[in-house]
Amino acid sequence: MNRYDEEYRAKLTTCEQAASIIRDGDTLVHGVTIAEPPGMLAAIAQRARTGDLNQIKVYTFNAQKHFARTLGSPDISDIVDSYTWFVSESSRNMVQVGLTQFIPAYLHQIPKIVMETMDVDIAVTTVSPMNEEGYFSLGPCNGYMSVMAGLCRTLIVEVNENMPFVYGEALIHISNISMIVENTVPLPEILPMEPNPLDPVIGKIIAEYIPDRAVIQLGIGTLPNALASCLEGHKDLGIHTELLCPGMVDLIEKGVITGRHKNVHTGKHVFSLAYGGKKTFDFMNGNKSFENYPSSYVMNPGVIAQNHRMTAINAILQVDLLGQCNAEFLEGRQYSGTGGQLDFVRGAYDSPEGKAILVLYSTAKNEEVSRIVGRFPAGTMVTTPRNDVHYIATEYGIVNLKGKSTRERALALISIAHPKFRNELMREAENMSLM
């Protein structure tokens, strides 16, 4: 018998009973992506729908279907005051119509922002079953939840037997938990979208800039994940990444990623969030080579820079001829968020032999629109400022903007634009007095 079993039973309750402790005016933070606790979110939403709750604040990041169907549902938006640090597909419409408020933030700073500006009353998250030492794991999705667990007044965990047990700073001891509920349901599978035919083209270009023994970070989106398949000829790569993707797990299984020569966390695959399906999560379960840390550590540019040959690859939506990059604004609206992109751009550049590579397709809308533009439309947000940009890559090549003049930058970017837009971009550069 586990010596913590008695304490476990004493704290075990139902979702409905746990939800009953939430008071009007409380501020709630919930688990990220696959760690969204469906049972607890549904029970809290039910209280709102029956008039038992009149006003709560809820904070989320990259909301998924469980939040969208419960506390993010429009029918209770007058009761649930909703905020998000990152706009996802599930929350995009809510943000655009004003039912969820977007908070611009660098992901590594969110824990500090919370400590300095908020009082967290309730934290709820999905966890793995408890081990013999009394620890539950946040699984593959930490983000900021390990920090929130120590800041909140009341910590409620939803135990799901399908949640993998992941090490690092993803462990929460039963002594720090207020209430436990059990709800074993299939974990949400967040699988990569179908790759674009241009992905392997860009992937092969970028792969040549990644040396053996590099420590890699791959950002969100199909393009960074597709790059992984272009790295199968590399040796002894390491991982220090915001987001662990299925392509990285494939490289671990094939022996391409070993972490053997990492100078920080040698032999460990360091990340803060992960996505994928059952295969990915089963491979991580109990595997001590995987270490999950909060965003305040993983995405801290100073920590990132400690990794030798740190190579960060992130997707953007647009770049202008000055080198400013937009990864979060589309057609005049907030489309996603900053996340950890700029953190990794800065950290990777400061790493010994490091590189920060931003990637984009040269066009959009069936080659009718150039993603390399003279000037951004009015109101477009800049995710990575021009002073921080290192490499930019499209299917037409890769250029290094560091140390280049504004004229040299414009010419370099035009050289990797789609050929049918190059003359137009050259005219724009002349109108901008760049030529």
VEXDREN-2710 file (C-alpha; in Angstrom, 1 decimal):
% VEXDREN-2710
k/r/px/py/pz
1/MET/0.0/0.0/0.0
2/ASN/1.2/3.5/-0.9
3/ARG/1.8/5.5/2.3
4/TYR/0.0/8.4/0.6
5/ASP/-3.2/6.5/-0.2
6/GLU/-5.0/7.7/2.9
7/GLU/-4.3/11.3/2.1
8/TYR/-5.4/10.7/-1.5
9/ARG/-8.7/9.2/-0.3
10/ALA/-9.2/12.1/2.1
11/LYS/-8.8/14.7/-0.7
12/LEU/-10.7/12.7/-3.4
13/THR/-14.1/14.2/-4.3
14/THR/-16.3/14.7/-7.3
15/CYS/-16.1/17.4/-10.0
16/GLU/-19.3/18.9/-8.8
17/GLN/-18.2/19.1/-5.2
18/ALA/-14.8/20.5/-6.2
19/ALA/-16.5/23.1/-8.4
20/SER/-18.8/24.2/-5.5
21/ILE/-15.9/25.8/-3.7
22/ILE/-15.5/28.5/-6.4
23/ARG/-16.8/31.8/-5.3
24/ASP/-18.2/34.8/-7.2
25/GLY/-15.3/37.1/-8.2
26/ASP/-12.6/34.3/-8.1
27/THR/-9.8/34.2/-10.6
28/LEU/-9.2/30.8/-12.2
29/VAL/-6.3/29.5/-14.3
30/HIS/-6.5/26.1/-16.0
31/GLY/-4.2/23.5/-17.5
32/VAL/-2.8/24.1/-21.0
33/THR/-3.7/22.2/-24.2
34/ILE/-4.1/18.5/-23.4
35/ALA/-4.0/19.3/-19.7
36/GLU/-7.3/21.1/-19.9
37/PRO/-9.4/19.3/-17.3
38/PRO/-12.7/18.4/-19.0
39/GLY/-14.6/17.2/-15.9
40/MET/-13.8/20.3/-13.8
41/LEU/-14.3/22.8/-16.6
42/ALA/-17.7/21.2/-17.4
43/ALA/-18.8/21.3/-13.7
44/ILE/-17.8/24.9/-13.3
45/ALA/-19.6/25.9/-16.5
46/GLN/-22.7/24.0/-15.3
47/ARG/-22.7/26.2/-12.2
48/ALA/-22.6/29.3/-14.4
49/ARG/-25.5/28.0/-16.6
50/THR/-27.7/27.3/-13.6
51/GLY/-27.1/30.7/-12.1
52/ASP/-25.1/29.4/-9.2
53/LEU/-22.1/31.5/-10.3
54/ASN/-22.5/35.2/-11.3
55/GLN/-19.0/36.3/-12.2
56/ILE/-15.5/34.7/-12.5
57/LYS/-12.3/35.5/-14.3
58/VAL/-10.7/32.7/-16.3
59/TYR/-7.2/32.8/-17.8
60/THR/-6.0/30.5/-20.6
61/PHE/-3.3/29.9/-23.2
62/ASN/-3.8/28.3/-26.6
63/ALA/-7.3/27.1/-25.6
64/GLN/-8.5/23.8/-27.0
65/LYS/-11.9/22.1/-27.3
66/HIS/-12.6/21.4/-23.7
67/PHE/-12.4/25.1/-22.8
68/ALA/-14.3/26.1/-26.0
69/ARG/-17.2/23.8/-25.0
70/THR/-17.4/24.9/-21.4
71/LEU/-16.0/28.1/-19.9
72/GLY/-15.4/29.6/-23.4
73/SER/-19.0/29.0/-24.6
74/PRO/-20.7/32.1/-25.7
75/ASP/-23.9/31.3/-23.7
76/ILE/-22.1/32.0/-20.4
77/SER/-19.8/34.9/-21.6
78/ASP/-21.7/37.3/-19.5
79/ILE/-20.6/35.3/-16.4
80/VAL/-17.2/34.2/-17.4
81/ASP/-14.8/37.0/-17.9
82/SER/-12.3/35.3/-20.3
83/TYR/-8.7/36.2/-21.0
84/THR/-6.0/34.5/-23.1
85/TRP/-2.2/34.9/-23.5
86/PHE/-2.3/33.2/-26.9
87/VAL/-5.0/33.0/-29.6
88/SER/-5.8/29.5/-30.8
89/GLU/-8.3/28.2/-33.4
90/SER/-10.7/27.5/-30.6
91/SER/-10.6/31.0/-29.2
92/ARG/-10.0/33.1/-32.4
93/ASN/-13.6/33.9/-33.0
94/MET/-14.2/34.8/-29.4
95/VAL/-11.3/37.2/-29.4
96/GLN/-12.4/38.8/-32.7
97/VAL/-15.9/39.5/-31.4
98/GLY/-14.6/40.7/-28.0
99/LEU/-15.9/37.8/-25.8
100/THR/-12.3/36.8/-24.9
101/GLN/-9.7/39.5/-24.2
102/PHE/-6.2/38.9/-25.6
103/ILE/-3.2/39.8/-23.3
104/PRO/0.0/40.4/-25.3
105/ALA/2.9/38.7/-23.5
106/TYR/6.1/36.8/-24.0
107/LEU/5.5/33.3/-22.7
108/HIS/8.6/33.2/-20.4
109/GLN/7.3/36.3/-18.6
110/ILE/3.7/35.1/-17.9
111/PRO/4.6/33.6/-14.5
112/LYS/6.2/36.8/-13.4
113/ILE/3.3/38.9/-14.8
114/VAL/0.9/36.7/-12.7
115/MET/3.0/37.1/-9.6
116/GLU/3.2/40.9/-9.9
117/THR/-0.3/41.7/-11.2
118/MET/-2.8/38.9/-10.2
119/ASP/-4.1/36.9/-7.3
120/VAL/-4.9/33.4/-8.5
121/ASP/-7.7/31.9/-6.4
122/ILE/-8.2/28.5/-8.2
123/ALA/-5.9/26.4/-10.4
124/VAL/-7.3/23.3/-12.1
125/THR/-5.4/20.9/-14.3
126/THR/-5.3/17.4/-15.6
127/VAL/-2.5/15.2/-14.1
128/SER/-1.2/11.7/-14.3
129/PRO/-1.9/9.1/-11.6
130/MET/0.1/9.5/-8.3
131/ASN/3.4/7.6/-8.0
132/GLU/4.7/5.8/-4.9
133/GLU/6.4/9.0/-3.7
134/GLY/3.2/11.0/-3.7
135/TYR/3.8/12.9/-6.9
136/PHE/1.5/13.6/-9.8
137/SER/2.8/14.8/-13.1
138/LEU/1.5/17.6/-15.3
139/GLY/2.4/15.3/-18.2
140/PRO/3.7/16.9/-21.4
141/CYS/2.0/20.2/-20.9
142/ASN/3.4/22.5/-18.2
143/GLY/3.6/26.0/-19.7
144/TYR/3.1/28.0/-16.5
145/MET/1.0/25.5/-14.5
146/SER/3.8/24.3/-12.2
147/VAL/4.3/28.0/-11.2
148/MET/0.5/28.6/-10.8
149/ALA/0.3/25.5/-8.6
150/GLY/2.4/27.3/-6.1
151/LEU/0.7/30.6/-6.4
152/CYS/-3.0/29.7/-6.1
153/ARG/-5.2/29.6/-3.1
154/THR/-6.7/26.3/-4.1
155/LEU/-5.2/23.6/-6.4
156/ILE/-7.6/21.1/-7.9
157/VAL/-6.2/18.2/-10.0
158/GLU/-8.1/16.0/-12.3
159/VAL/-6.4/12.5/-12.4
160/ASN/-6.5/10.9/-15.9
161/GLU/-4.9/7.5/-16.2
162/ASN/-4.1/8.3/-19.8
163/MET/-1.9/11.3/-18.9
164/PRO/1.8/10.3/-19.2
165/PHE/4.1/10.7/-16.2
166/VAL/6.8/13.2/-17.3
167/TYR/9.7/14.4/-15.2
168/GLY/11.5/17.7/-14.8
169/GLU/9.6/20.5/-13.0
170/ALA/6.3/18.9/-13.9
171/LEU/5.8/17.2/-10.6
172/ILE/3.3/18.2/-8.0
173/HIS/3.2/16.6/-4.5
174/ILE/0.0/15.5/-2.9
175/SER/0.7/17.7/0.1
176/ASN/0.4/20.8/-2.1
177/ILE/-3.0/19.7/-3.6
178/SER/-6.3/20.8/-2.1
179/MET/-8.7/18.5/-3.9
180/ILE/-8.5/15.5/-6.2
181/VAL/-11.1/14.3/-8.8
182/GLU/-10.8/11.3/-11.1
183/ASN/-11.8/11.4/-14.7
184/THR/-10.1/9.0/-17.1
185/VAL/-11.1/9.9/-20.7
186/PRO/-9.1/9.9/-23.9
187/LEU/-6.6/12.7/-24.1
188/PRO/-7.1/15.2/-26.9
189/GLU/-4.9/14.4/-29.9
190/ILE/-3.4/17.4/-31.5
191/LEU/-1.8/16.1/-34.6
192/PRO/0.2/18.0/-37.3
193/MET/-1.9/19.2/-40.2
194/GLU/-1.2/17.9/-43.7
195/PRO/2.1/19.2/-44.9
196/ASN/2.4/21.8/-47.6
197/PRO/4.2/20.5/-50.7
198/LEU/6.7/23.3/-50.1
199/ASP/7.7/22.1/-46.7
200/PRO/10.3/19.6/-47.8
201/VAL/11.8/22.2/-50.1
202/ILE/12.2/24.7/-47.3
203/GLY/13.2/21.9/-44.9
204/LYS/16.2/20.8/-47.1
205/ILE/17.4/24.5/-47.3
206/ILE/17.3/24.9/-43.6
207/ALA/18.8/21.5/-42.8
208/GLU/22.0/22.5/-44.4
209/TYR/22.3/25.3/-41.8
210/ILE/21.9/23.0/-38.9
211/PRO/25.2/21.3/-37.8
212/ASP/25.6/18.0/-36.1
213/ARG/25.3/18.3/-32.3
214/ALA/23.1/21.3/-32.6
215/VAL/20.4/21.9/-30.0
216/ILE/17.1/22.6/-31.8
217/GLN/13.8/24.3/-31.2
218/LEU/10.9/23.9/-33.6
219/GLY/8.0/26.3/-33.3
220/ILE/4.3/25.7/-33.9
221/GLY/2.9/24.9/-37.3
222/THR/3.2/22.4/-40.1
223/LEU/6.4/23.8/-41.5
224/PRO/8.7/23.5/-38.4
225/ASN/7.3/19.9/-37.8
226/ALA/7.9/18.9/-41.4
227/LEU/11.5/20.1/-41.1
228/ALA/12.2/17.2/-38.7
229/SER/12.1/14.6/-41.5
230/CYS/14.8/16.6/-43.3
231/LEU/17.2/16.1/-40.4
232/GLU/17.4/12.3/-40.5
233/GLY/21.0/12.4/-41.7
234/HIS/22.2/14.5/-38.8
235/LYS/24.0/13.2/-35.7
236/ASP/23.6/13.7/-32.0
237/LEU/21.1/16.6/-32.1
238/GLY/19.7/17.9/-28.8
239/ILE/16.4/19.5/-27.8
240/HIS/15.6/22.6/-25.9
241/THR/12.2/23.7/-27.2
242/GLU/9.0/25.5/-26.2
243/LEU/7.0/22.9/-28.1
244/LEU/7.9/19.2/-28.5
245/CYS/6.4/18.0/-31.8
246/PRO/5.8/14.5/-33.1
247/GLY/8.6/15.0/-35.7
248/MET/11.1/15.4/-32.8
249/VAL/9.9/12.2/-31.2
250/ASP/10.4/10.4/-34.5
251/LEU/14.0/11.6/-34.6
252/ILE/14.6/10.5/-31.0
253/GLU/13.3/7.0/-31.9
254/LYS/15.7/6.9/-34.9
255/GLY/18.7/7.9/-32.8
256/VAL/19.2/11.2/-34.6
257/ILE/18.3/13.2/-31.4
258/THR/20.3/12.0/-28.4
259/GLY/21.3/15.1/-26.5
260/ARG/24.6/13.3/-25.8
261/HIS/26.6/16.4/-26.4
262/LYS/24.4/19.0/-24.9
263/ASN/26.3/21.2/-22.4
264/VAL/23.1/22.0/-20.5
265/HIS/20.8/19.1/-19.4
266/THR/23.1/16.6/-21.1
267/GLY/21.1/13.6/-22.5
268/LYS/17.8/15.2/-21.7
269/HIS/15.0/16.4/-24.0
270/VAL/13.9/19.8/-22.5
271/PHE/10.6/21.3/-23.3
272/SER/7.6/23.1/-21.8
273/LEU/4.6/21.9/-24.0
274/ALA/4.0/19.0/-26.3
275/TYR/1.5/18.0/-28.9
276/GLY/0.8/14.8/-30.8
277/GLY/-1.2/11.6/-30.3
278/LYS/-1.2/8.4/-28.3
279/LYS/2.1/7.2/-29.8
280/THR/3.9/10.4/-28.7
281/PHE/2.5/10.3/-25.2
282/ASP/3.1/6.6/-24.6
283/PHE/6.7/7.1/-25.7
284/MET/7.1/9.9/-23.1
285/ASN/5.4/8.1/-20.3
286/GLY/8.0/7.4/-17.5
287/ASN/10.8/8.1/-19.9
288/LYS/13.4/10.0/-17.8
289/SER/15.1/11.4/-20.9
290/PHE/12.2/13.8/-21.2
291/GLU/12.1/16.8/-18.8
292/ASN/9.3/19.3/-18.7
293/TYR/9.9/22.8/-17.3
294/PRO/7.9/26.0/-16.9
295/SER/8.0/28.7/-19.6
296/SER/9.9/31.0/-17.2
297/TYR/12.8/28.6/-17.6
298/VAL/12.6/27.0/-21.0
299/MET/11.8/30.3/-22.8
300/ASN/14.1/32.5/-20.8
301/PRO/16.5/33.9/-23.5
302/GLY/19.4/33.7/-21.0
303/VAL/18.8/30.0/-20.4
304/ILE/18.4/29.3/-24.2
305/ALA/21.7/31.0/-24.9
306/GLN/23.6/28.7/-22.6
307/ASN/23.0/25.9/-25.1
308/HIS/25.9/25.7/-27.6
309/ARG/24.8/25.6/-31.3
310/MET/21.3/26.5/-30.3
311/THR/19.3/26.6/-33.5
312/ALA/15.7/28.0/-33.3
313/ILE/13.3/27.5/-36.2
314/ASN/10.0/29.4/-36.1
315/ALA/7.3/30.2/-38.7
316/ILE/6.1/33.7/-39.5
317/LEU/3.2/35.1/-41.6
318/GLN/4.9/38.1/-43.2
319/VAL/8.2/40.0/-43.4
320/ASP/8.6/43.5/-44.7
321/LEU/11.6/44.9/-46.6
322/LEU/13.0/46.3/-43.4
323/GLY/13.1/42.9/-41.9
324/GLN/10.2/43.3/-39.4
325/CYS/8.4/40.0/-38.9
326/ASN/4.7/39.3/-38.2
327/ALA/3.7/35.9/-36.8
328/GLU/0.5/36.8/-35.1
329/PHE/-1.7/39.2/-37.1
330/LEU/-3.7/38.3/-40.2
331/GLU/-6.1/40.4/-42.2
332/GLY/-6.3/43.1/-39.6
333/ARG/-7.0/40.8/-36.6
334/GLN/-5.1/39.0/-33.9
335/TYR/-4.6/35.5/-35.3
336/SER/-2.3/33.8/-32.7
337/GLY/0.3/35.4/-30.3
338/THR/3.9/36.0/-29.6
339/GLY/4.4/32.8/-27.6
340/GLY/8.1/32.0/-27.3
341/GLN/9.2/33.1/-30.8
342/LEU/11.1/36.3/-29.8
343/ASP/12.5/34.6/-26.7
344/PHE/14.1/31.9/-28.9
345/VAL/15.2/34.3/-31.6
346/ARG/17.1/36.3/-29.0
347/GLY/18.4/33.3/-27.1
348/ALA/19.5/31.4/-30.1
349/TYR/21.5/34.3/-31.6
350/ASP/23.3/34.8/-28.3
351/SER/24.2/31.1/-28.1
352/PRO/27.8/30.1/-29.1
353/GLU/27.5/29.2/-32.8
354/GLY/23.8/29.7/-32.5
355/LYS/21.3/30.6/-35.2
356/ALA/17.7/31.9/-35.3
357/ILE/15.9/31.0/-38.5
358/LEU/12.4/32.4/-39.3
359/VAL/10.6/30.6/-42.1
360/LEU/7.6/31.4/-44.3
361/TYR/6.1/30.5/-47.7
362/SER/6.8/33.2/-50.2
363/THR/3.1/33.6/-51.2
364/ALA/-0.4/33.1/-49.9
365/LYS/-3.8/32.6/-51.5
366/ASN/-2.6/30.4/-54.4
367/GLU/0.3/32.7/-55.2
368/GLU/-1.9/35.8/-55.5
369/VAL/-0.3/37.5/-52.5
370/SER/3.3/38.0/-51.6
371/ARG/4.2/37.3/-47.9
372/ILE/7.3/39.5/-48.4
373/VAL/5.9/43.0/-48.5
374/GLY/7.2/46.6/-48.8
375/ARG/5.3/47.8/-45.8
376/PHE/2.9/46.1/-43.4
377/PRO/-0.7/47.2/-43.6
378/ALA/-1.6/49.8/-40.9
379/GLY/-2.2/48.2/-37.5
380/THR/-0.2/45.0/-38.2
381/MET/1.7/43.9/-35.1
382/VAL/5.4/43.2/-35.2
383/THR/6.3/39.9/-33.5
384/THR/10.1/40.0/-34.1
385/PRO/11.6/43.4/-34.6
386/ARG/14.1/44.0/-37.4
387/ASN/17.0/44.4/-35.0
388/ASP/16.5/40.9/-33.7
389/VAL/16.1/39.1/-37.0
390/HIS/18.9/36.7/-38.0
391/TYR/18.0/34.3/-40.9
392/ILE/14.9/34.4/-43.1
393/ALA/14.1/31.4/-45.3
394/THR/11.5/30.7/-48.0
395/GLU/11.3/28.0/-50.7
396/TYR/13.6/30.3/-52.8
397/GLY/16.5/30.3/-50.3
398/ILE/17.8/31.6/-47.0
399/VAL/19.4/35.0/-46.2
400/ASN/21.2/36.3/-43.2
401/LEU/20.1/39.9/-42.3
402/LYS/22.4/40.5/-39.3
403/GLY/24.8/43.3/-40.0
404/LYS/23.2/44.3/-43.3
405/SER/22.1/47.8/-44.2
406/THR/18.5/48.6/-44.9
407/ARG/19.4/48.5/-48.7
408/GLU/21.2/45.1/-48.3
409/ARG/18.3/43.7/-46.3
410/ALA/15.7/44.7/-48.9
411/LEU/17.8/43.2/-51.7
412/ALA/18.3/40.0/-49.7
413/LEU/14.6/39.6/-49.0
414/ILE/13.6/40.3/-52.6
415/SER/16.0/37.6/-53.7
416/ILE/14.0/35.0/-51.8
417/ALA/10.5/36.4/-52.8
418/HIS/8.4/34.7/-55.4
419/PRO/9.9/35.7/-58.8
420/LYS/6.6/37.2/-60.0
421/PHE/6.7/39.7/-57.1
422/ARG/10.3/40.7/-57.3
423/ASN/10.0/43.7/-59.7
424/GLU/7.1/45.1/-57.7
425/LEU/9.1/44.7/-54.5
426/MET/12.0/46.5/-56.1
427/ARG/9.8/49.4/-57.0
428/GLU/8.5/49.5/-53.5
429/ALA/12.0/49.5/-52.2
430/GLU/12.8/52.5/-54.4
431/ASN/9.7/54.3/-53.2
432/MET/10.9/53.7/-49.6
433/SER/14.3/55.3/-50.5
434/LEU/16.0/51.9/-49.9
435/MET/17.6/51.9/-53.3
END
